[in-house]
Amino acid sequence: MPMHDIADHPLIASLHDAFGDLVEDGIVDIVSGDESGEPAICEVQADTWTLVLEGWPLESAWIAIDDDVSDVESGRAALESTLDRRELVAMIALDDSLTGSLTNSLRDSGDDLSVALAEMIAAGT
Amino acid sequence: MSVQIVTVPYRYDEPHDGLGLGPDALLRAGLRQRLKAMGIDTGEPVAASLSDDEREDGKLAVNIGKLGRDTASKVASAVETRSPVVVLAGDDTAAIGVLSGLQQTYGAGANIGLVWLDAHADFNTPETSYSGILAGMPVAILAGLAGPLWREAAQLRAPLSTDRILLAGVRDMDEKEEILLRSTDVRILTANEIRTSSTFENAVDRFAMHVDFIALHVDLDLLDPSLVPSASTPSPNGLSIRQATRLVKYVIATGKTAVLTVTSLNPGAGDRGTRSVQSALTLLENTLGSWTGIGGEADADA
């Protein structure tokens, strides 16, 4: 099976387009768990949150933070205190690049925190 | 808050050549202005030097040692202010002068530890080295395993006990170098070991319990070559800026770090050099804000 440069994969390329400045500033890392050329799982890792993306085309996505949340509303409050503006703008750019599949996957996760993030991305706030 | 900056703008004993251009490149790229914007005053940097009168033909190690003696003097003066001290040096050989300066200030018997963040162990001796490159030897020189004339010229009064050396980020060692290294009490953490887990943090916690002062040394080839594409000794699978920031801030947070030395910035090679300079600036900017000097623990999450 031919090996491809994983940097050329469309999901990795979209992640770098959206989060590249934050990577260069040492705020996030983009980590792929697969060196075969097909990133089964990608993570955007920050000090206080991790965004997990699974499959291509995107099959599932969720976000993890240190705090526990009990519903979508508390999830939104937790995210507002965790994410800064540049990080959210990067997620919005990623969702645009993936033609909305990030927000769809976050909603489909059923996880309150991820659903709250989907709403924030969709609202652009 | 203020930070004292000492520069060693040399590659070995050659001023303003190759890596020796790195310190001035950082200053020209606006390091002081960027720190000033963060509320950190730096004052006028002082530069270590080696005069032509002191230089001896054909005695490279001794000449580097003499440069180290002046570095030591500058570092000692800066450390005595109890402000954080940043040494911007061309290559890793500057470390002998930096440690000599700490011994001048705190005494030859002071309990000084060295945290060395580098893709390479720099633990070669003339007997183990395939290349003979002196920049691959400074940790072994500091440990007293080689280079007595070099240490003497730098006025390093006592070698560093190997149980007070922590190497981290290592991913490239020569075979004989590794055998020598693993026969000592030096703690070695590879890049993969420290990338995500708390291995580094746990090691620093234990290390800091046994030393009173820490010299933190960062060779920029710790970073992935994509971030420092002009590195003269690149090694793949390096750390991201975020990961390196985490390590440096954690050592600073011990409250025992007396000096941070940053080396091996090659500002040449066009855009690749520019990219490397930006990475170095970002790393310094991300880390120095949490450092208040010796005494009082800083917050690694700050």
Chai-1 contact restraints between the chains, C-beta under 6 A:
chainA,res_idxA,chainB,res_idxB,connection_type,confidence,min_distance_angstrom,max_distance_angstrom,comment,restraint_id
A,D25,B,T282,contact,1.0,0.0,6.0,A-B,restraint_1
A,G26,B,I241,contact,1.0,0.0,6.0,A-B,restraint_2
A,G26,B,R242,contact,1.0,0.0,6.0,A-B,restraint_3
A,G26,B,T245,contact,1.0,0.0,6.0,A-B,restraint_4
A,G26,B,T282,contact,1.0,0.0,6.0,A-B,restraint_5
A,G26,B,N286,contact,1.0,0.0,6.0,A-B,restraint_6
A,D29,B,S240,contact,1.0,0.0,6.0,A-B,restraint_7
A,D29,B,R242,contact,1.0,0.0,6.0,A-B,restraint_8
